[in-house]
Amino acid sequence: MNVEFINPFLSSLMNVLATMAQTELTPGKPKIKKDEVACGDVSGLIGMVGPQTKGSFSISFDEGLALTIMERMLGERPDKINEEVTDMVGEITNMVTGGAKNLLGEKGYEFDMATPIVVSGPGHTITHKCDGPKIIMPFTSADGNANIEVSFDKL
């Protein structure tokens, strides 16, 4: 998969979390993901369709990081992942994808975004509805880890 498709999601995620939750993430090394098991406790997934390609994006957070982001954004820290946390993860998924959509639009790639879905719980799975490879990019922070997955049909 073209790095041109990955970098907008990476930079958008780092921007959204730095701006909205004063949270700095350190990106790791991207790799091809072979299974569908999420690398985190709560995940947002969103589909994208455009004239040139279709794809999907997901972000998974460790519970501790999700709760810290919630606390920094809204001033309250729940004891565990609850409906408000899953709503927040859906909103972050939307914001990151929207930011990436703008960056990709500057390069001539247009697509529409679906409504994100959020899944949580140990061992939950993420199914990307396209044929391209799934690229996973790990992120670390002082408050826990996050992982993004990006998959687009081949252009």
DRENPA-3360 file (N, C-alpha, C; in nm, 2 decimals, always signed):
BEGIN
1 = MNVEFINP = +0.08/-0.12/+0.00/+0.00/+0.00/+0.00/+0.09/+0.12/+0.00 ~ +0.04/+0.22/-0.07/+0.12/+0.35/-0.08/+0.12/+0.42/+0.05 ~ +0.24/+0.46/+0.09/+0.26/+0.54/+0.21/+0.18/+0.67/+0.21 ~ +0.15/+0.72/+0.09/+0.07/+0.84/+0.07/-0.07/+0.82/+0.13 ~ -0.12/+0.70/+0.15/-0.25/+0.67/+0.22/-0.23/+0.66/+0.37 ~ -0.12/+0.62/+0.42/-0.10/+0.60/+0.56/-0.07/+0.73/+0.64 ~ +0.02/+0.81/+0.58/+0.07/+0.93/+0.65/-0.04/+1.02/+0.69 ~ -0.14/+1.05/+0.61/-0.25/+1.14/+0.65/-0.32/+1.09/+0.78;
9 = FLSSLMNV = -0.34/+0.96/+0.79/-0.41/+0.91/+0.91/-0.31/+0.93/+1.03 ~ -0.19/+0.90/+1.01/-0.09/+0.91/+1.12/-0.08/+1.06/+1.17 ~ -0.06/+1.15/+1.08/-0.05/+1.29/+1.12/-0.18/+1.34/+1.18 ~ -0.30/+1.30/+1.12/-0.43/+1.34/+1.17/-0.45/+1.30/+1.31 ~ -0.42/+1.17/+1.34/-0.43/+1.11/+1.48/-0.35/+1.19/+1.58 ~ -0.22/+1.21/+1.54/-0.13/+1.28/+1.64/-0.18/+1.43/+1.66 ~ -0.23/+1.49/+1.56/-0.29/+1.63/+1.57/-0.41/+1.63/+1.65 ~ -0.51/+1.54/+1.63/-0.63/+1.54/+1.70/-0.60/+1.52/+1.85;
17 = LATMAQTE = -0.52/+1.42/+1.89/-0.50/+1.39/+2.03/-0.41/+1.50/+2.10 ~ -0.32/+1.56/+2.03/-0.24/+1.67/+2.09/-0.33/+1.79/+2.11 ~ -0.42/+1.82/+2.02/-0.51/+1.93/+2.03/-0.62/+1.91/+2.12 ~ -0.69/+1.80/+2.11/-0.81/+1.78/+2.19/-0.79/+1.72/+2.33 ~ -0.68/+1.65/+2.35/-0.65/+1.58/+2.47/-0.51/+1.60/+2.53 ~ -0.44/+1.69/+2.47/-0.30/+1.72/+2.52/-0.23/+1.59/+2.54 ~ -0.24/+1.50/+2.45/-0.18/+1.36/+2.45/-0.08/+1.35/+2.34 ~ +0.05/+1.32/+2.37/+0.15/+1.30/+2.27/+0.17/+1.15/+2.24;
25 = LTPGKPKI = +0.16/+1.11/+2.12/+0.18/+0.98/+2.08/+0.32/+0.96/+2.00 ~ +0.39/+0.85/+2.02/+0.51/+0.82/+1.95/+0.48/+0.71/+1.85 ~ +0.49/+0.74/+1.72/+0.46/+0.63/+1.62/+0.57/+0.53/+1.62 ~ +0.53/+0.40/+1.60/+0.62/+0.29/+1.59/+0.64/+0.26/+1.44 ~ +0.68/+0.13/+1.41/+0.70/+0.09/+1.28/+0.58/+0.02/+1.22 ~ +0.53/+0.06/+1.10/+0.42/+0.00/+1.04/+0.45/-0.14/+0.99 ~ +0.35/-0.23/+0.99/+0.37/-0.36/+0.94/+0.23/-0.41/+0.88 ~ +0.24/-0.52/+0.81/+0.12/-0.58/+0.75/+0.05/-0.66/+0.87;
33 = KKDEVACG = -0.08/-0.65/+0.88/-0.15/-0.72/+0.98/-0.22/-0.84/+0.92 ~ -0.21/-0.96/+0.98/-0.26/-1.08/+0.91/-0.39/-1.12/+0.97 ~ -0.42/-1.09/+1.10/-0.55/-1.13/+1.16/-0.64/-1.02/+1.18 ~ -0.76/-1.05/+1.24/-0.86/-0.95/+1.27/-0.87/-0.91/+1.41 ~ -0.79/-0.97/+1.50/-0.80/-0.94/+1.65/-0.74/-0.80/+1.67 ~ -0.82/-0.72/+1.74/-0.78/-0.58/+1.77/-0.67/-0.58/+1.87 ~ -0.58/-0.48/+1.85/-0.46/-0.46/+1.94/-0.50/-0.35/+2.04 ~ -0.60/-0.37/+2.12/-0.65/-0.27/+2.21/-0.78/-0.31/+2.28;
41 = DVSGLIGM = -0.83/-0.23/+2.37/-0.95/-0.27/+2.44/-1.08/-0.20/+2.38 ~ -1.06/-0.10/+2.31/-1.18/-0.03/+2.25/-1.13/+0.02/+2.11 ~ -1.22/+0.00/+2.01/-1.18/+0.03/+1.87/-1.29/+0.10/+1.80 ~ -1.25/+0.20/+1.72/-1.34/+0.27/+1.63/-1.31/+0.23/+1.49 ~ -1.41/+0.20/+1.40/-1.38/+0.16/+1.26/-1.47/+0.24/+1.17 ~ -1.42/+0.29/+1.06/-1.50/+0.37/+0.97/-1.46/+0.33/+0.83 ~ -1.56/+0.32/+0.74/-1.54/+0.29/+0.60/-1.54/+0.42/+0.52 ~ -1.47/+0.41/+0.40/-1.45/+0.52/+0.31/-1.47/+0.47/+0.17;
49 = VGPQTKGS = -1.55/+0.54/+0.09/-1.57/+0.50/-0.05/-1.55/+0.62/-0.14 ~ -1.48/+0.60/-0.25/-1.46/+0.71/-0.34/-1.45/+0.66/-0.48 ~ -1.44/+0.75/-0.58/-1.43/+0.71/-0.72/-1.31/+0.63/-0.75 ~ -1.19/+0.65/-0.68/-1.07/+0.58/-0.71/-1.05/+0.46/-0.63 ~ -1.10/+0.45/-0.51/-1.08/+0.34/-0.43/-1.18/+0.33/-0.31 ~ -1.18/+0.22/-0.24/-1.25/+0.22/-0.11/-1.16/+0.16/-0.01 ~ -1.19/+0.19/+0.12/-1.10/+0.14/+0.22/-1.17/+0.16/+0.36 ~ -1.09/+0.14/+0.46/-1.14/+0.16/+0.60/-1.02/+0.19/+0.69;
57 = FSISFDEG = -1.06/+0.25/+0.80/-0.96/+0.30/+0.90/-1.01/+0.26/+1.03 ~ -0.92/+0.21/+1.12/-0.96/+0.18/+1.26/-0.86/+0.23/+1.35 ~ -0.90/+0.27/+1.47/-0.81/+0.30/+1.58/-0.85/+0.23/+1.70 ~ -0.75/+0.17/+1.77/-0.77/+0.09/+1.89/-0.69/+0.15/+2.00 ~ -0.75/+0.16/+2.12/-0.69/+0.22/+2.24/-0.68/+0.12/+2.35 ~ -0.57/+0.11/+2.42/-0.57/+0.05/+2.55/-0.67/+0.12/+2.64 ~ -0.73/+0.04/+2.73/-0.83/+0.10/+2.82/-0.77/+0.22/+2.90 ~ -0.65/+0.21/+2.95/-0.59/+0.32/+3.03/-0.58/+0.45/+2.95;
65 = LALTIMER = -0.53/+0.43/+2.82/-0.52/+0.55/+2.74/-0.65/+0.61/+2.70 ~ -0.75/+0.53/+2.67/-0.89/+0.58/+2.64/-0.95/+0.65/+2.76 ~ -0.93/+0.60/+2.88/-0.98/+0.67/+3.00/-0.91/+0.80/+3.03 ~ -0.78/+0.81/+3.00/-0.70/+0.93/+3.02/-0.74/+1.03/+2.92 ~ -0.76/+0.99/+2.79/-0.81/+1.09/+2.69/-0.95/+1.14/+2.73 ~ -1.03/+1.06/+2.78/-1.17/+1.10/+2.82/-1.15/+1.20/+2.93 ~ -1.07/+1.18/+3.03/-1.05/+1.27/+3.14/-0.99/+1.41/+3.09 ~ -0.90/+1.40/+3.00/-0.84/+1.53/+2.94/-0.94/+1.60/+2.86;
73 = MLGERPDK = -1.03/+1.53/+2.79/-1.12/+1.60/+2.70/-1.24/+1.65/+2.77 ~ -1.29/+1.57/+2.87/-1.42/+1.61/+2.93/-1.41/+1.63/+3.08 ~ -1.29/+1.62/+3.14/-1.27/+1.65/+3.28/-1.32/+1.54/+3.38 ~ -1.36/+1.42/+3.33/-1.40/+1.32/+3.42/-1.34/+1.19/+3.37 ~ -1.30/+1.10/+3.47/-1.24/+0.97/+3.43/-1.33/+0.86/+3.48 ~ -1.39/+0.79/+3.39/-1.47/+0.67/+3.43/-1.38/+0.56/+3.49 ~ -1.44/+0.47/+3.56/-1.36/+0.36/+3.61/-1.33/+0.25/+3.51 ~ -1.41/+0.25/+3.40/-1.39/+0.15/+3.30/-1.45/+0.20/+3.17;
81 = INEEVTDM = -1.43/+0.13/+3.06/-1.49/+0.17/+2.93/-1.64/+0.16/+2.94 ~ -1.71/+0.27/+2.91/-1.85/+0.28/+2.92/-1.91/+0.34/+2.79 ~ -2.03/+0.37/+2.79/-2.10/+0.43/+2.67/-2.03/+0.56/+2.63 ~ -2.00/+0.65/+2.73/-1.94/+0.78/+2.70/-1.80/+0.76/+2.64 ~ -1.73/+0.66/+2.69/-1.59/+0.63/+2.63/-1.61/+0.58/+2.49 ~ -1.70/+0.49/+2.46/-1.72/+0.44/+2.32/-1.77/+0.56/+2.23 ~ -1.85/+0.65/+2.28/-1.89/+0.76/+2.20/-1.77/+0.85/+2.17 ~ -1.68/+0.87/+2.27/-1.56/+0.95/+2.24/-1.47/+0.89/+2.14;
89 = VGEITNMV = -1.46/+0.75/+2.15/-1.37/+0.68/+2.05/-1.43/+0.70/+1.91 ~ -1.57/+0.69/+1.90/-1.63/+0.71/+1.77/-1.61/+0.85/+1.72 ~ -1.61/+0.95/+1.81/-1.59/+1.09/+1.77/-1.44/+1.11/+1.72 ~ -1.35/+1.05/+1.80/-1.21/+1.06/+1.76/-1.18/+0.99/+1.62 ~ -1.25/+0.88/+1.60/-1.24/+0.81/+1.47/-1.29/+0.90/+1.36 ~ -1.40/+0.97/+1.38/-1.45/+1.06/+1.28/-1.36/+1.18/+1.26 ~ -1.30/+1.24/+1.37/-1.22/+1.35/+1.35/-1.09/+1.32/+1.28 ~ -1.03/+1.20/+1.31/-0.90/+1.16/+1.25/-0.93/+1.13/+1.10;
97 = TGGAKNLL = -1.04/+1.06/+1.07/-1.07/+1.03/+0.93/-1.10/+1.16/+0.85 ~ -1.17/+1.25/+0.91/-1.20/+1.38/+0.85/-1.07/+1.46/+0.82 ~ -0.98/+1.46/+0.91/-0.85/+1.52/+0.89/-0.77/+1.46/+0.78 ~ -0.77/+1.32/+0.78/-0.70/+1.25/+0.67/-0.77/+1.27/+0.54 ~ -0.90/+1.28/+0.54/-0.98/+1.30/+0.41/-0.94/+1.43/+0.35 ~ -0.92/+1.54/+0.44/-0.88/+1.67/+0.38/-0.74/+1.66/+0.32 ~ -0.65/+1.59/+0.39/-0.51/+1.58/+0.34/-0.50/+1.49/+0.21 ~ -0.58/+1.39/+0.21/-0.59/+1.31/+0.08/-0.65/+1.38/-0.03;
105 = GEKGYEFD = -0.75/+1.47/+0.00/-0.82/+1.55/-0.10/-0.72/+1.65/-0.16 ~ -0.62/+1.70/-0.09/-0.52/+1.79/-0.14/-0.44/+1.71/-0.25 ~ -0.43/+1.58/-0.24/-0.35/+1.50/-0.33/-0.44/+1.44/-0.44 ~ -0.57/+1.48/-0.45/-0.65/+1.44/-0.55/-0.74/+1.31/-0.53 ~ -0.73/+1.26/-0.40/-0.81/+1.14/-0.36/-0.93/+1.19/-0.29 ~ -1.05/+1.16/-0.34/-1.17/+1.20/-0.28/-1.25/+1.08/-0.23 ~ -1.31/+1.09/-0.12/-1.40/+0.98/-0.07/-1.50/+1.03/+0.03 ~ -1.60/+0.95/+0.04/-1.71/+0.98/+0.14/-1.68/+0.89/+0.26;
113 = MATPIVVS = -1.72/+0.94/+0.38/-1.70/+0.86/+0.50/-1.83/+0.80/+0.55 ~ -1.83/+0.68/+0.60/-1.95/+0.62/+0.66/-1.96/+0.67/+0.81 ~ -2.06/+0.63/+0.88/-2.06/+0.65/+1.03/-1.98/+0.55/+1.10 ~ -1.89/+0.59/+1.19/-1.81/+0.49/+1.26/-1.88/+0.40/+1.35 ~ -1.83/+0.28/+1.36/-1.88/+0.19/+1.46/-1.77/+0.17/+1.57 ~ -1.81/+0.14/+1.69/-1.72/+0.12/+1.80/-1.74/-0.02/+1.86 ~ -1.63/-0.09/+1.89/-1.64/-0.22/+1.95/-1.54/-0.22/+2.06 ~ -1.58/-0.29/+2.17/-1.49/-0.29/+2.28/-1.49/-0.43/+2.35;
121 = GPGHTITH = -1.40/-0.46/+2.43/-1.39/-0.59/+2.50/-1.27/-0.66/+2.47 ~ -1.22/-0.75/+2.55/-1.10/-0.83/+2.53/-1.12/-0.92/+2.40 ~ -1.01/-0.91/+2.32/-1.01/-1.00/+2.20/-1.11/-0.97/+2.09 ~ -1.17/-0.84/+2.09/-1.27/-0.81/+1.99/-1.20/-0.80/+1.85 ~ -1.27/-0.81/+1.75/-1.21/-0.82/+1.61/-1.25/-0.70/+1.53 ~ -1.17/-0.67/+1.43/-1.20/-0.56/+1.34/-1.19/-0.62/+1.20 ~ -1.30/-0.60/+1.12/-1.30/-0.66/+0.99/-1.30/-0.54/+0.89 ~ -1.20/-0.53/+0.81/-1.19/-0.43/+0.70/-1.26/-0.48/+0.58;
129 = KCDGPKII = -1.35/-0.41/+0.52/-1.44/-0.45/+0.41/-1.37/-0.41/+0.28 ~ -1.25/-0.45/+0.26/-1.18/-0.42/+0.13/-1.08/-0.53/+0.11 ~ -1.02/-0.53/-0.01/-0.94/-0.64/-0.05/-0.79/-0.61/-0.03 ~ -0.75/-0.49/+0.00/-0.61/-0.45/+0.01/-0.55/-0.50/+0.14 ~ -0.42/-0.49/+0.15/-0.35/-0.53/+0.27/-0.39/-0.44/+0.39 ~ -0.39/-0.49/+0.51/-0.41/-0.42/+0.63/-0.28/-0.37/+0.69 ~ -0.26/-0.24/+0.70/-0.13/-0.19/+0.76/-0.17/-0.15/+0.90 ~ -0.09/-0.20/+0.99/-0.11/-0.16/+1.13/+0.01/-0.07/+1.18;
137 = MPFTSADG = -0.02/+0.04/+1.24/+0.08/+0.13/+1.29/+0.07/+0.14/+1.44 ~ +0.16/+0.10/+1.52/+0.15/+0.11/+1.67/+0.20/+0.25/+1.71 ~ +0.14/+0.30/+1.82/+0.17/+0.42/+1.89/+0.19/+0.39/+2.03 ~ +0.29/+0.46/+2.10/+0.30/+0.45/+2.24/+0.29/+0.59/+2.30 ~ +0.25/+0.59/+2.43/+0.24/+0.71/+2.50/+0.26/+0.68/+2.65 ~ +0.28/+0.78/+2.73/+0.30/+0.76/+2.88/+0.18/+0.70/+2.94 ~ +0.06/+0.71/+2.87/-0.07/+0.67/+2.93/-0.12/+0.54/+2.87 ~ -0.05/+0.48/+2.78/-0.09/+0.35/+2.72/-0.07/+0.36/+2.57;
145 = NANIEVSF = -0.11/+0.25/+2.50/-0.08/+0.23/+2.36/-0.21/+0.25/+2.27 ~ -0.19/+0.28/+2.15/-0.29/+0.29/+2.05/-0.24/+0.23/+1.92 ~ -0.33/+0.18/+1.84/-0.29/+0.12/+1.71/-0.39/+0.17/+1.60 ~ -0.34/+0.21/+1.49/-0.43/+0.24/+1.38/-0.41/+0.13/+1.27 ~ -0.51/+0.10/+1.20/-0.51/+0.01/+1.09/-0.57/+0.09/+0.97 ~ -0.51/+0.07/+0.86/-0.56/+0.14/+0.73/-0.56/+0.03/+0.63 ~ -0.66/+0.02/+0.55/-0.67/-0.08/+0.44/-0.75/-0.01/+0.33 ~ -0.69/-0.02/+0.21/-0.75/+0.03/+0.09/-0.74/-0.07/-0.02;
153 = DKL = -0.84/-0.08/-0.10/-0.83/-0.17/-0.22/-0.72/-0.11/-0.30 ~ -0.65/-0.20/-0.38/-0.54/-0.16/-0.46/-0.59/-0.06/-0.57 ~ -0.51/+0.04/-0.59/-0.54/+0.14/-0.69/-0.51/+0.09/-0.83;
% end
